[in-house]
Amino acid sequence: MSKQDIENQDWKKQPLSDNERLKRESNFLRGTILEDLADPLSGGFKGDNFQLIRFHGMYEQDDRDIRAERLQEKLEPLKFMLLRCRLPGGIIKPQQWIEIDKFAREHTYYQSIRLTNRQTFQYHGVPKGQLQSMHRLLHKIGLDSIATAADMNRNVLCTSNPIESELHQQAYEFAKKISEHLLPRSRGYLDVWVDGKKIGSSEELLKPEEEPILGNTFLPRKFKTAVAIPPLNDVDVYGNDLNFIAVQDQAGKLCGFNVLAGGGLSMEHGNTKTYPNVSLELGYVPLDKTLAAAEAVVTTQRDFGNRSDRKNARTRYTIQRMTLEGFRAEVEKRMGAKFEPIRPFKFTERGDRIGWVKGIDNNWHLTLFIESGRLTDQPDKPLLTGMLEIAKVHKGDFRITANQNMIIANVAEQDKAQIEALARRYGLISHRVSKLREYSMSCVSFPTCPLAMAEAERILPAFIDELDKLMAKYQLSDDFIVTRITGCPNGCGRAMLAEIGLVGKAPGRYNLHIGGDREGARIPRLYRENITLAEIQQELDALIGRWAAEREENEGFGDFVIRTGIIQPVVNAAVDFWNAALIPTLNN
């Protein structure tokens, strides 16, 4: 019996976490949020409401750059909310974007919009007094933020592949169906944010509320779902709790999905019970069983997930306890069908195809690289205004990608020149962006994220500048390394699927992980712990130099450091982390 088996054999006897009480007593997530909205003495939420607003797609934050200054002045931190929109597959209409832009300019502290790697947009810096106006605006234009945070199924990702338009449309429709099928049934969101209607108890409702899929206390922990079309892994399928990989028939039509479960990238420094892991194969399902499979995986996680220790509550830990075979059997029982054997598939690349591509429908699609997904107006780069001007004339749609970029999709031939001229005028197209930079990503981190331990978004540009210099030094400027920076080990920047991943440890200090692959199917291993950016650059100088001199033809950096024994591959993440085997074997 493994160490984890011993520790978890009677886990259900442990006391429930306080989050379980909070959900149970929340009156289906309404809490006393309306009372807090009416309180002018604080910019934030009290007690349980601080957590409950997350189920409605918001996090309470403050500006950490000025926190100490305000404390000295005996002022409350400058509190505000982050809102994450629900946008399955990342598709949004230009007219919706115009309204979203207007609110960002007029009612947020930072006057920006951020594209996230959950394939949606976020507002940062929304004052409490503007929250209902914001939600009512979203409702008016056909959007919402239901279940984009907390213990529910998050925004469902779908490949942004703009070339195979018919197959993409079919996959996108299933992403929408999965998202809607797994939404909470409670009217709590509408009651609080749209109607402003106080419901004191379930007895005051016309009929008692039930959550048939999520359960009345919802899921044990957050849950992430993605839909992908091989060979492009642009949604990082191996990092999600549940994944549907499209399978085509001989005519090129969508006929079903390979189903994978148990991916996740979060961990906790020093806690060897937590670890990142890739998704595991459950089997193939035809289209008519897709929603049943999604529901069965979610309800299995609902009923077997750990509700005592939230750090061990994600689906990957449930599968580890139940075994993959046991988990699969329970899912099959619940969906009323057996999985068929996995159909052959292969991912050969990830990231986005920056620039123009033509689809099989003869429409054009322009993918714009947006560094860290941040759209704001700077003197030399008025990116936010550029997107607004494009929205005013664009007749197609926008697609936010899972790599924080934006696709101006479905552009007719006669409109292509106008769209490109606007993109160039406002700095949305630049020839100065290297391939290395295109494959980089960061989380938000400072100054707004309360979990941040080190900088991410604000240091990414300069860090990539230095990496570009190293690539040029070794005549590698036309090549790339998948590079990601995250400000803490919570996994938002997906650094644990990168070839080079920096994970914040303390201000100015990071753990350096290397050895992921270009396809996004391998967890990198810790190479150096708690070092500065300057030290990281020194380490990478030596490693990239060796890669340039010793690599095999077309060999990626991550594959190189594995093949040459510089780092050992993570074969079984659970065993590695339980045995505290984070210190790698180094052959320097």
C-alpha positions as CSV (number, residue, x, y, z in Angstrom):
1,M,0.0,0.0,0.0
2,S,1.4,3.4,-1.0
3,K,1.9,6.3,1.4
4,Q,-1.1,8.1,-0.1
5,D,-3.3,5.0,0.2
6,I,-2.5,4.8,3.9
7,E,-3.2,8.5,4.4
8,N,-6.5,8.4,2.5
9,Q,-8.0,5.0,3.3
10,D,-10.4,6.6,5.8
11,W,-10.5,10.1,4.4
12,K,-14.3,10.3,4.4
13,K,-14.2,10.0,8.2
14,Q,-12.4,13.3,8.4
15,P,-14.3,16.6,9.3
16,L,-15.6,18.5,6.3
17,S,-13.8,21.6,5.3
18,D,-15.5,24.9,6.2
19,N,-16.2,25.6,2.5
20,E,-18.7,22.7,2.7
21,R,-20.6,24.4,5.5
22,L,-20.4,27.7,3.6
23,K,-22.0,26.1,0.5
24,R,-24.6,24.3,2.5
25,E,-25.8,27.4,4.4
26,S,-25.6,29.8,1.4
27,N,-29.2,29.4,0.3
28,F,-28.0,28.2,-3.1
29,L,-25.1,30.8,-3.3
30,R,-27.2,33.9,-2.4
31,G,-25.8,34.3,1.1
32,T,-26.2,37.9,2.3
33,I,-24.5,39.4,-0.7
34,L,-27.2,42.0,-1.2
35,E,-26.7,43.3,2.3
36,D,-23.0,43.7,1.6
37,L,-23.7,45.6,-1.6
38,A,-25.7,48.1,0.4
39,D,-22.8,48.7,2.9
40,P,-21.0,51.9,2.0
41,L,-18.3,51.5,4.7
42,S,-16.2,48.9,2.9
43,G,-15.2,48.2,-0.7
44,G,-15.3,44.5,0.0
45,F,-17.4,41.6,1.2
46,K,-17.7,40.1,4.7
47,G,-17.7,36.6,6.1
48,D,-19.0,33.9,3.8
49,N,-19.8,36.4,1.0
50,F,-16.1,36.8,0.3
51,Q,-16.1,33.2,-0.9
52,L,-19.7,33.1,-2.3
53,I,-19.0,35.8,-4.9
54,R,-16.6,33.4,-6.5
55,F,-19.4,31.1,-7.5
56,H,-20.7,34.1,-9.5
57,G,-17.4,34.5,-11.3
58,M,-15.7,37.2,-9.2
59,Y,-12.8,37.4,-6.8
60,E,-12.2,40.2,-4.3
61,Q,-8.8,41.8,-4.7
62,D,-6.9,45.0,-3.8
63,D,-4.0,47.0,-5.2
64,R,-1.0,45.5,-3.5
65,D,1.3,48.2,-4.8
66,I,-0.4,50.7,-2.4
67,R,-1.5,48.4,0.4
68,A,1.2,49.4,2.8
69,E,0.7,53.1,2.0
70,R,-3.0,52.9,2.8
71,L,-2.3,50.9,5.9
72,Q,0.0,53.7,7.1
73,E,-2.9,56.2,6.5
74,K,-5.2,53.9,8.4
75,L,-7.3,53.2,5.3
76,E,-8.8,50.0,4.2
77,P,-6.9,48.4,1.2
78,L,-8.2,49.7,-2.1
79,K,-10.6,46.8,-2.7
80,F,-12.3,45.9,-6.0
81,M,-13.4,42.8,-7.9
82,L,-12.1,40.7,-10.7
83,L,-14.9,39.4,-13.0
84,R,-14.4,36.5,-15.4
85,C,-17.0,36.1,-18.1
86,R,-18.4,32.7,-19.1
87,L,-17.6,32.4,-22.8
88,P,-17.5,28.7,-24.0
89,G,-15.1,28.4,-26.8
90,G,-14.1,32.0,-26.5
91,I,-16.4,33.3,-29.3
92,I,-17.8,36.8,-28.9
93,K,-19.6,39.2,-31.2
94,P,-18.2,42.6,-32.1
95,Q,-21.3,44.4,-30.8
96,Q,-20.8,42.6,-27.5
97,W,-17.2,43.7,-27.4
98,I,-18.1,47.3,-28.0
99,E,-20.3,47.3,-24.8
100,I,-17.6,45.4,-22.8
101,D,-15.0,48.0,-23.9
102,K,-17.3,50.8,-22.8
103,F,-17.7,49.4,-19.3
104,A,-14.0,48.8,-18.9
105,R,-13.2,52.5,-19.8
106,E,-15.9,54.0,-17.7
107,H,-16.1,51.8,-14.6
108,T,-12.9,49.9,-13.9
109,Y,-9.8,51.2,-12.1
110,Y,-7.4,49.9,-14.7
111,Q,-9.4,50.7,-17.8
112,S,-8.2,47.5,-19.4
113,I,-9.5,44.1,-20.6
114,R,-7.5,41.0,-20.1
115,L,-7.8,37.9,-22.3
116,T,-7.2,34.8,-20.1
117,N,-6.0,31.3,-20.9
118,R,-9.4,30.1,-19.9
119,Q,-10.4,31.5,-23.3
120,T,-12.5,34.4,-22.0
121,F,-12.0,38.0,-20.8
122,Q,-11.6,39.4,-17.3
123,Y,-12.3,42.8,-15.9
124,H,-9.8,43.9,-13.2
125,G,-10.6,46.7,-10.7
126,V,-14.4,46.8,-10.6
127,P,-15.7,48.8,-7.6
128,K,-18.3,47.1,-5.5
129,G,-20.8,49.8,-6.4
130,Q,-20.6,48.9,-10.1
131,L,-21.1,45.2,-9.7
132,Q,-24.8,45.0,-10.4
133,S,-24.5,47.4,-13.3
134,M,-21.8,45.2,-14.7
135,H,-23.8,42.0,-14.4
136,R,-26.9,43.6,-15.8
137,L,-24.9,44.8,-18.8
138,L,-23.6,41.3,-19.4
139,H,-27.1,39.9,-19.1
140,K,-28.4,42.5,-21.6
141,I,-25.9,41.5,-24.2
142,G,-26.4,37.8,-23.7
143,L,-23.4,37.0,-21.4
144,D,-22.9,36.1,-17.8
145,S,-20.2,35.1,-15.4
146,I,-21.9,32.1,-13.8
147,A,-19.6,29.3,-12.7
148,T,-16.3,30.8,-13.9
149,A,-14.7,30.4,-10.5
150,A,-15.1,28.4,-7.3
151,D,-16.3,24.8,-7.0
152,M,-18.1,24.3,-10.3
153,N,-17.3,23.5,-13.9
154,R,-15.3,26.5,-15.2
155,N,-15.5,28.1,-18.6
156,V,-15.3,25.3,-21.2
157,L,-12.4,25.6,-23.6
158,C,-12.6,24.8,-27.3
159,T,-9.9,24.8,-29.9
160,S,-9.8,28.0,-31.9
161,N,-8.7,26.3,-35.1
162,P,-9.9,28.8,-37.7
163,I,-9.0,26.6,-40.7
164,E,-11.4,23.6,-40.6
165,S,-14.4,25.8,-40.0
166,E,-17.1,23.1,-40.3
167,L,-15.3,20.8,-37.8
168,H,-14.6,23.7,-35.5
169,Q,-18.2,24.7,-35.5
170,Q,-19.3,21.2,-34.6
171,A,-16.8,21.0,-31.7
172,Y,-17.7,24.5,-30.6
173,E,-21.4,23.5,-30.4
174,F,-20.5,20.7,-28.1
175,A,-18.4,23.0,-25.9
176,K,-21.5,25.2,-25.5
177,K,-23.7,22.2,-24.8
178,I,-21.3,20.9,-22.2
179,S,-21.0,24.3,-20.5
180,E,-24.8,24.7,-20.4
181,H,-25.5,21.2,-19.3
182,L,-23.1,21.5,-16.3
183,L,-24.3,25.0,-15.2
184,P,-25.9,25.3,-11.7
185,R,-29.7,25.3,-11.9
186,S,-30.2,27.8,-9.0
187,R,-31.5,31.3,-9.8
188,G,-29.2,32.7,-7.2
189,Y,-27.0,34.5,-9.7
190,L,-30.0,36.2,-11.4
191,D,-31.7,37.0,-8.0
192,V,-28.6,38.8,-6.7
193,W,-27.1,40.5,-9.7
194,V,-29.8,41.0,-12.3
195,D,-33.1,41.2,-10.3
196,G,-31.6,42.5,-7.0
197,K,-34.2,40.3,-5.3
198,K,-33.7,39.2,-1.7
199,I,-34.6,35.6,-1.1
200,G,-34.4,34.8,2.6
201,S,-34.8,31.0,2.4
202,S,-35.7,28.2,0.1
203,E,-39.3,28.3,1.5
204,E,-39.7,31.7,-0.2
205,L,-39.1,30.1,-3.6
206,L,-42.0,29.0,-5.8
207,K,-40.5,25.5,-5.6
208,P,-37.5,24.0,-3.7
209,E,-34.3,24.3,-5.6
210,E,-32.2,21.3,-6.4
211,E,-28.8,20.9,-8.2
212,P,-29.2,17.5,-9.9
213,I,-25.7,17.4,-11.4
214,L,-23.5,19.6,-9.2
215,G,-25.3,18.7,-6.0
216,N,-26.7,21.0,-3.4
217,T,-23.2,21.7,-2.0
218,F,-21.7,21.8,-5.5
219,L,-18.4,20.1,-6.4
220,P,-15.5,19.5,-3.9
221,R,-13.2,21.8,-5.8
222,K,-12.9,23.6,-9.1
223,F,-13.3,21.6,-12.3
224,K,-12.0,22.5,-15.8
225,T,-13.1,21.1,-19.1
226,A,-11.7,21.4,-22.7
227,V,-12.5,20.3,-26.2
228,A,-9.7,19.9,-28.7
229,I,-9.2,19.0,-32.4
230,P,-5.9,17.1,-33.1
231,P,-3.3,17.7,-34.2
232,L,-3.4,21.2,-32.6
233,N,-3.4,21.1,-28.8
234,D,-4.1,24.8,-28.5
235,V,-6.1,24.3,-25.3
236,D,-3.5,22.3,-23.3
237,V,-5.9,19.4,-22.9
238,Y,-3.6,17.5,-20.5
239,G,-4.0,20.2,-17.9
240,N,-7.8,19.9,-17.4
241,D,-10.0,17.8,-15.2
242,L,-12.0,16.6,-18.2
243,N,-11.2,16.7,-21.9
244,F,-13.0,15.8,-25.1
245,I,-10.7,15.1,-28.1
246,A,-12.5,15.3,-31.4
247,V,-12.6,12.2,-33.6
248,Q,-13.5,12.5,-37.3
249,D,-15.0,9.9,-39.6
250,Q,-13.8,9.1,-43.1
251,A,-15.8,12.0,-44.5
252,G,-14.1,14.5,-42.1
253,K,-17.3,14.9,-39.9
254,L,-17.2,14.8,-36.1
255,C,-18.3,11.4,-35.0
256,G,-17.3,11.3,-31.3
257,F,-14.7,12.1,-28.7
258,N,-11.9,10.5,-26.9
259,V,-12.4,11.3,-23.2
260,L,-9.5,12.1,-20.9
261,A,-9.8,13.0,-17.2
262,G,-7.6,13.9,-14.2
263,G,-5.3,16.7,-15.4
264,G,-4.4,19.6,-13.2
265,L,-1.4,21.9,-12.7
266,S,-1.8,23.4,-9.2
267,M,0.4,22.4,-6.3
268,E,1.6,23.9,-3.0
269,H,5.2,24.6,-2.2
270,G,6.5,22.1,0.3
271,N,3.4,20.0,0.3
272,T,4.3,16.6,-1.3
273,K,0.6,15.5,-1.2
274,T,-0.1,18.0,-4.0
275,Y,1.3,17.7,-7.5
276,P,0.6,18.5,-11.1
277,N,-0.5,15.7,-13.4
278,V,-1.6,15.1,-17.0
279,S,-5.0,13.8,-18.0
280,L,-5.5,10.0,-18.3
281,E,-7.4,8.2,-21.0
282,L,-10.9,6.9,-20.2
283,G,-12.1,5.9,-23.6
284,Y,-14.1,6.9,-26.7
285,V,-17.7,7.9,-26.8
286,P,-20.0,8.6,-29.8
287,L,-21.7,12.0,-30.1
288,D,-24.9,10.9,-28.5
289,K,-23.1,9.9,-25.3
290,T,-21.0,13.0,-25.0
291,L,-23.2,14.9,-22.5
292,A,-23.8,11.7,-20.5
293,A,-20.1,11.2,-20.2
294,A,-19.5,14.7,-19.1
295,E,-22.2,14.4,-16.5
296,A,-21.0,11.1,-15.3
297,V,-17.4,12.3,-14.8
298,V,-18.7,15.4,-12.9
299,T,-21.1,13.4,-10.6
300,T,-18.4,10.8,-9.9
301,Q,-16.0,13.6,-8.8
302,R,-18.9,15.2,-6.9
303,D,-19.6,12.1,-4.9
304,F,-16.1,10.7,-4.5
305,G,-14.0,13.9,-4.3
306,N,-12.3,14.8,-1.1
307,R,-14.5,17.3,0.8
308,S,-12.2,17.4,3.9
309,D,-8.9,18.5,2.4
310,R,-9.3,21.0,-0.4
311,K,-5.7,20.7,-1.4
312,N,-6.5,17.1,-2.3
313,A,-9.9,17.7,-3.8
314,R,-9.3,17.9,-7.5
315,T,-10.2,15.1,-9.9
316,R,-6.7,13.8,-10.2
317,Y,-6.6,12.9,-6.5
318,T,-10.0,11.2,-6.8
319,I,-8.7,9.0,-9.6
320,Q,-5.6,8.2,-7.7
321,R,-7.6,7.0,-4.7
322,M,-10.2,5.1,-6.8
323,T,-7.6,3.9,-9.4
324,L,-8.1,4.7,-13.1
325,E,-10.0,1.4,-13.6
326,G,-12.3,2.1,-10.6
327,F,-13.0,5.6,-11.7
328,R,-13.7,4.5,-15.3
329,A,-16.1,1.8,-14.0
330,E,-18.1,4.3,-11.9
331,V,-18.3,6.7,-14.8
332,E,-19.5,3.9,-17.1
333,K,-22.2,2.9,-14.6
334,R,-23.5,6.5,-14.3
335,M,-23.5,7.2,-18.1
336,G,-25.2,3.8,-18.8
337,A,-22.6,2.7,-21.4
338,K,-19.1,1.3,-21.7
339,F,-16.3,3.4,-23.1
340,E,-15.0,2.1,-26.4
341,P,-11.2,1.8,-26.9
342,I,-9.5,5.1,-27.5
343,R,-9.4,6.0,-31.2
344,P,-5.9,6.9,-32.4
345,F,-4.9,10.6,-32.1
346,K,-1.8,12.6,-32.0
347,F,-1.0,16.2,-31.1
348,T,1.9,17.7,-33.0
349,E,1.8,21.3,-31.9
350,R,0.2,23.8,-29.7
351,G,0.0,27.6,-29.4
352,D,-1.7,29.8,-32.0
353,R,-1.0,30.4,-35.6
354,I,-0.2,34.1,-35.5
355,G,-1.2,36.1,-38.6
356,W,-3.6,35.4,-41.4
357,V,-4.9,32.0,-42.4
358,K,-7.6,31.1,-44.8
359,G,-10.3,28.6,-43.9
360,I,-11.8,25.9,-46.0
361,D,-14.9,28.2,-46.3
362,N,-12.7,30.9,-48.0
363,N,-13.0,33.3,-45.1
364,W,-9.9,34.8,-43.6
365,H,-8.9,34.7,-39.9
366,L,-6.3,37.0,-38.3
367,T,-4.7,35.9,-35.1
368,L,-3.3,38.7,-33.1
369,F,-0.5,38.1,-30.5
370,I,-1.5,39.9,-27.3
371,E,1.3,39.7,-24.7
372,S,-0.1,38.2,-21.5
373,G,-3.6,38.9,-22.9
374,R,-3.5,42.5,-21.6
375,L,-5.5,45.0,-23.8
376,T,-4.9,48.5,-22.6
377,D,-4.0,51.9,-24.1
378,Q,-0.4,52.9,-23.9
379,P,1.1,55.9,-25.7
380,D,3.0,53.7,-28.2
381,K,0.4,50.8,-28.2
382,P,-3.3,51.8,-27.9
383,L,-4.3,48.1,-28.1
384,L,-7.7,48.6,-26.4
385,T,-8.7,51.3,-28.8
386,G,-7.5,49.2,-31.7
387,M,-9.8,46.3,-30.8
388,L,-12.6,48.8,-30.4
389,E,-12.1,50.3,-33.9
390,I,-12.0,46.8,-35.4
391,A,-15.2,45.8,-33.6
392,K,-16.9,48.8,-35.1
393,V,-16.4,47.6,-38.7
394,H,-15.9,43.8,-38.3
395,K,-18.7,41.7,-39.8
396,G,-17.6,38.3,-38.4
397,D,-16.8,37.3,-34.9
398,F,-13.9,37.4,-32.4
399,R,-12.3,34.3,-30.8
400,I,-10.3,34.6,-27.6
401,T,-7.8,31.8,-27.6
402,A,-6.6,29.7,-24.7
403,N,-3.2,31.2,-25.2
404,Q,-4.3,34.8,-24.4
405,N,-4.5,35.9,-28.0
406,M,-7.4,37.2,-30.2
407,I,-8.6,36.0,-33.5
408,I,-10.5,38.3,-35.8
409,A,-12.5,35.5,-37.4
410,N,-14.5,35.2,-40.6
411,V,-13.2,38.1,-42.5
412,A,-14.4,38.3,-46.1
413,E,-11.8,38.8,-48.8
414,Q,-13.0,42.3,-49.5
415,D,-12.7,43.3,-45.8
416,K,-9.2,41.9,-45.2
417,A,-7.2,45.0,-46.1
418,Q,-9.3,47.3,-43.8
419,I,-8.9,44.9,-40.8
420,E,-5.2,44.6,-41.3
421,A,-4.7,48.4,-41.7
422,L,-6.5,49.0,-38.4
423,A,-4.5,46.3,-36.6
424,R,-1.2,47.8,-37.8
425,R,-2.3,51.3,-37.0
426,Y,-2.9,50.5,-33.4
427,G,0.0,48.2,-32.8
428,L,-1.9,44.9,-32.8
429,I,0.5,43.6,-35.5
430,S,4.2,44.0,-35.0
431,H,7.1,42.4,-36.9
432,R,9.2,42.8,-33.7
433,V,7.5,39.8,-32.0
434,S,9.8,36.8,-32.0
435,K,8.6,33.2,-32.3
436,L,9.8,32.7,-28.7
437,R,7.6,35.5,-27.5
438,E,4.6,34.1,-29.3
439,Y,5.0,30.9,-27.3
440,S,5.2,32.7,-23.9
441,M,2.5,33.2,-21.4
442,S,2.0,34.5,-17.9
443,C,-0.6,34.8,-15.2
444,V,-1.7,38.2,-13.8
445,S,0.1,38.0,-10.4
446,F,1.0,41.4,-8.9
447,P,-0.5,43.9,-8.2
448,T,-4.0,42.5,-8.0
449,C,-3.8,38.8,-7.3
450,P,-3.9,38.0,-3.6
451,L,-2.1,34.7,-4.1
452,A,0.9,36.2,-5.9
453,M,4.3,35.4,-4.4
454,A,6.4,36.9,-7.3
455,E,5.8,39.0,-10.4
456,A,4.6,37.4,-13.6
457,E,2.8,39.5,-16.2
458,R,4.9,42.6,-15.4
459,I,8.3,40.9,-15.8
460,L,7.4,38.6,-18.7
461,P,8.4,41.2,-21.4
462,A,11.8,41.9,-20.1
463,F,12.4,38.2,-19.3
464,I,11.6,37.3,-22.9
465,D,13.8,40.1,-24.1
466,E,16.8,38.4,-22.4
467,L,15.8,35.0,-23.7
468,D,15.6,36.4,-27.2
469,K,19.2,37.6,-26.7
470,L,20.3,34.1,-25.7
471,M,18.5,32.6,-28.7
472,A,20.3,35.1,-31.0
473,K,23.6,34.3,-29.3
474,Y,23.3,30.7,-30.3
475,Q,21.8,31.3,-33.7
476,L,18.3,30.1,-32.6
477,S,16.3,33.2,-33.3
478,D,14.0,31.3,-35.7
479,D,13.2,28.7,-33.2
480,F,11.3,28.8,-29.9
481,I,10.9,27.3,-26.4
482,V,7.5,27.2,-24.8
483,T,8.1,29.5,-21.8
484,R,5.6,30.4,-19.1
485,I,5.8,32.4,-15.8
486,T,3.3,32.1,-13.0
487,G,3.4,34.1,-9.7
488,C,2.5,31.2,-7.4
489,P,2.1,27.4,-7.6
490,N,-1.6,27.6,-8.2
491,G,-1.1,26.9,-11.9
492,C,-2.9,29.8,-13.6
493,G,-0.1,30.5,-16.1
494,R,0.2,26.8,-17.0
495,A,3.9,26.8,-16.3
496,M,3.8,23.1,-15.4
497,L,3.1,22.2,-19.1
498,A,6.0,24.4,-20.4
499,E,9.5,23.6,-21.6
500,I,10.7,26.3,-19.3
501,G,8.4,27.1,-16.4
502,L,9.0,29.7,-13.7
503,V,6.9,29.3,-10.6
504,G,6.9,32.2,-8.1
505,K,8.4,31.4,-4.7
506,A,9.0,34.8,-3.1
507,P,9.5,38.4,-4.4
508,G,12.1,38.2,-7.1
509,R,12.6,34.5,-6.7
510,Y,11.3,31.5,-8.6
511,N,11.5,27.7,-9.0
512,L,12.8,26.8,-12.4
513,H,11.2,23.8,-14.1
514,I,12.4,22.4,-17.4
515,G,11.6,19.3,-19.5
516,G,8.0,19.8,-20.7
517,D,7.4,19.1,-24.4
518,R,6.1,21.1,-27.4
519,E,3.0,19.0,-27.6
520,G,1.9,19.9,-24.0
521,A,1.8,16.2,-22.8
522,R,4.6,16.2,-20.2
523,I,5.0,17.8,-16.8
524,P,8.4,19.6,-16.4
525,R,10.6,18.8,-13.4
526,L,12.1,21.1,-10.9
527,Y,15.7,22.0,-11.9
528,R,16.6,24.9,-9.6
529,E,14.8,26.1,-6.6
530,N,14.2,29.6,-5.2
531,I,16.6,31.5,-7.5
532,T,16.6,35.0,-8.9
533,L,15.8,36.0,-12.5
534,A,19.5,36.7,-13.1
535,E,20.4,33.3,-11.9
536,I,17.7,31.7,-14.1
537,Q,19.2,33.5,-17.1
538,Q,22.6,32.2,-16.2
539,E,21.3,28.6,-16.0
540,L,19.4,29.0,-19.3
541,D,22.5,30.4,-21.0
542,A,24.3,27.2,-20.4
543,L,21.4,25.0,-21.2
544,I,20.4,26.7,-24.4
545,G,24.1,26.7,-25.5
546,R,24.2,23.0,-25.1
547,W,20.9,22.6,-26.9
548,A,22.2,24.6,-29.8
549,A,25.4,22.5,-30.0
550,E,24.1,19.0,-29.3
551,R,20.4,18.9,-30.4
552,E,19.1,16.4,-32.9
553,E,17.3,17.6,-36.0
554,N,14.2,19.6,-35.0
555,E,14.6,18.5,-31.4
556,G,12.7,20.8,-28.9
557,F,14.4,22.2,-25.8
558,G,12.3,20.1,-23.5
559,D,13.0,16.8,-25.3
560,F,16.7,17.7,-25.4
561,V,17.1,18.1,-21.7
562,I,15.4,14.8,-21.1
563,R,17.3,12.9,-23.8
564,T,20.7,14.1,-22.6
565,G,19.9,13.3,-18.9
566,I,20.1,17.0,-17.8
567,I,16.8,16.3,-16.1
568,Q,14.9,13.1,-15.5
569,P,11.3,12.9,-16.9
570,V,8.3,12.9,-14.5
571,V,7.0,9.5,-15.2
572,N,4.5,9.2,-12.3
573,A,3.8,12.6,-10.7
574,A,2.0,11.1,-7.7
575,V,5.0,8.9,-6.8
576,D,7.5,11.6,-7.4
577,F,5.7,14.1,-5.3
578,W,4.7,11.8,-2.5
579,N,8.3,10.6,-2.1
580,A,9.4,14.3,-2.0
581,A,11.4,13.5,-5.2
582,L,11.3,17.0,-6.4
583,I,15.1,17.4,-6.3
584,P,16.1,16.2,-9.8
585,T,19.1,14.2,-10.8
586,L,21.5,16.7,-12.3
587,N,24.3,15.6,-14.6
588,N,26.1,18.9,-14.8
